[in-house]
Amino acid sequence: MQIALAPMEGLVDDILRDVLTRVGGVDWCVTEFIRVNDRLLPPTYFRKFAPELAHGSRTRAGTPMRLQLLGSDPACLAENAALACVLGAPVIDLNFGCPAKTVNRSRGGAVLLKEPQLLHAIVREVRRAVPAGIPVTAKMRLGYDSPDGAIDCARALADGGASQIVVHARTKMDGYKPPAHWEWIARVQEAVNIEVYANGEIWSVDDWRRCRAICGAENIMLGRGLISRPDLARQIAAARKGLDLQPMGWSELLPLLQDFWRQSRRKMAPQYAPGRLKQWLALLTRNYPEATALFAQVRGERDCIKLDALLGVERVMNAENGLPVRADQARAEIGTEAALAS
Ligand SMILES: Cc1cc2nc3c(=O)[nH]c(=O)nc-3n(C[C@H](O)[C@H](O)[C@H](O)COP(=O)(O)O)c2cc1C
């Protein structure tokens, strides 16, 4: 049984991949989608979305990372996939599930599920372009507005050369509304000879049990469930062995949240870091009353220094000049250099 951490654009970046895979139970993770239009992307672009490329394509915990591409031009996707492999990507994953209007309008993501022949051509060209030892995998929804074409799409991907498929068991039109139609995962698995991963609406160990009973899938991918309950993969892996683990408490989670904040502060411009923190915290409120209380405090706050204090994190110092990050902001607020050094 393999458990994967889902790719989530704007949410599961290298920092969250680092923090979540350290909790345990995750066998592999995926970058956010990297969008390919009509040109070869520069290596810096790949490294920005996948800093793990510089570390053997593994997170700090040693969890392997795959690189996901999104686009509709088979030749261009193939060229970019080949470059990603040269840069160290160990697996190329292709996105056929994104429901975003802007992405679908430019013929990317879930809209391609209307064109199984194109799915086939994309996987075939990417497969041809990357070294034989590098697997090409795909992530699909059940269809655009109906699941009726799901089997054709899955077959097109498998025949094109995909070695695994993750099925997010909803159509594009379903968006993220529950339920996920897990029964379709079993139908897809019956139709293809490659591994199929079940994805969608697994928020708890009980959900996983129900999903497995309905679709029979041993392999799963966890998205929002794992972000809102960071030990979900660990719990499921234990449950599968018949063990009953104590759920992660707030005292174990808070240091992870603090580390996430420190890393976000170092990496992101101060206007963006608070948004990331609030996104994760908002999902944690589903399972942790302490997160609800903290979220109420941070919700309207955009000042990173005040957020440091609310999270109980010492001020984040810049490694090069020893000043707090966003020293200008601190200076304006506190007034003196002496206060800054305190
Ligand atoms: C904010 C957000 C961003 C997402 N970004 C991606 C993405 O970049 N690539 C992808 O294949 N799926 C993406 N997805 C879909 C998830 O990987 C997953 O299929 C979906 O959330 C269903 O799983 P869940 O119910 O466990 O969350 C995204 C979902 C969300 C909510």
The ligand as a Gaussian input file, in Angstrom:
#p B3LYP/6-31G(d) Opt

LIG

0 1
 C       -6.165000      24.382000      -3.395000
 C       -6.067000      23.152000      -4.261000
 C       -5.056000      23.088000      -5.209000
 C       -4.932000      21.950000      -6.023000
 N       -3.905000      21.899000      -6.933000
 C       -3.710000      20.771000      -7.668000
 C       -2.579000      20.638000      -8.541000
 O       -1.709000      21.514000      -8.629000
 N       -2.467000      19.487000      -9.265000
 C       -3.390000      18.471000      -9.173000
 O       -3.260000      17.450000      -9.848000
 N       -4.455000      18.565000      -8.335000
 C       -4.620000      19.673000      -7.574000
 N       -5.670000      19.741000      -6.690000
 C       -6.536000      18.564000      -6.491000
 C       -6.000000      17.688000      -5.342000
 O       -4.741000      17.149000      -5.665000
 C       -6.973000      16.547000      -5.006000
 O       -7.170000      15.795000      -6.159000
 C       -8.316000      17.076000      -4.512000
 O       -8.133000      18.047000      -3.500000
 C       -9.186000      15.937000      -3.972000
 O       -8.563000      15.296000      -2.901000
 P       -8.998000      15.582000      -1.379000
 O      -10.502000      15.442000      -1.299000
 O       -8.227000      14.564000      -0.594000
 O       -8.581000      16.999000      -1.075000
 C       -5.832000      20.872000      -5.885000
 C       -6.845000      20.959000      -4.934000
 C       -6.977000      22.069000      -4.128000
 C       -8.080000      22.115000      -3.093000

